[in-house]
Amino acid sequence: MVRSGRLLAVEFKRESAKPTAAQHAWLAALAVAGVEVDVWRHRAHLAPACGIQPSQSRR
């Protein structure tokens, strides 16, 4: 996702799920390259970040 000149790589997970070792490695490689990375565990993060209303986001 690119917003306001920032590149953000996000791994979306269910509330109880954790990123796999491969996902951690991918996020770490992106971070070393200067990309902002994060893991989001709730769909409420998605709506504001994408500029949409929560009722428009899918579960």
VOGU-3710 file (C-alpha; in Angstrom, 3 decimals, decimal comma):
1> mvrsgrllav> 0,000/0,000/0,000  1,321/3,468/-0,837  -0,098/6,454/1,055  1,309/9,966/1,322  4,677/8,924/-0,068  5,009/5,937/2,278  5,261/2,309/1,185  3,679/-0,058/3,697  3,740/-3,862/3,512  1,147/-5,473/5,768
11> efkresakpt> 0,550/-9,105/6,679  -3,115/-9,548/7,630  -3,825/-12,213/10,233  -6,810/-13,421/12,194  -6,819/-12,339/15,836  -5,220/-15,560/17,082  -2,986/-16,314/14,079  0,743/-15,628/13,905  2,899/-15,028/10,829  4,816/-18,056/9,609
21> aaqhawlaal> 8,607/-18,152/9,548  8,493/-17,481/5,800  6,221/-14,456/6,329  8,548/-13,081/9,024  11,494/-13,508/6,664  9,678/-11,694/3,854  8,713/-8,787/6,138  12,278/-8,603/7,473  13,700/-8,468/3,946  11,297/-5,664/3,041
31> avagvevdvw> 12,229/-3,756/6,207  15,948/-4,010/5,377  15,092/-2,515/1,958  13,504/0,470/3,713  9,850/-0,554/3,446  7,629/0,076/6,468  6,181/-3,296/7,559  3,519/-4,346/10,037  1,196/-7,193/10,998  -2,464/-6,244/11,403
41> rhrahlapac> -4,757/-8,534/13,317  -8,092/-6,802/13,082  -10,058/-5,633/10,075  -10,590/-2,258/11,758  -6,998/-1,435/10,729  -7,837/-1,979/7,077  -10,700/0,453/6,596  -9,010/3,682/7,774  -5,731/2,805/6,095  -7,448/2,279/2,758
51> giqpsqsrr> -9,740/5,279/3,097  -12,969/3,263/3,190  -15,830/3,064/5,647  -15,779/-0,017/7,939  -19,152/-1,132/6,571  -17,558/-1,442/3,113  -14,769/-3,759/4,270  -15,170/-7,508/4,099  -14,776/-9,841/7,040
//
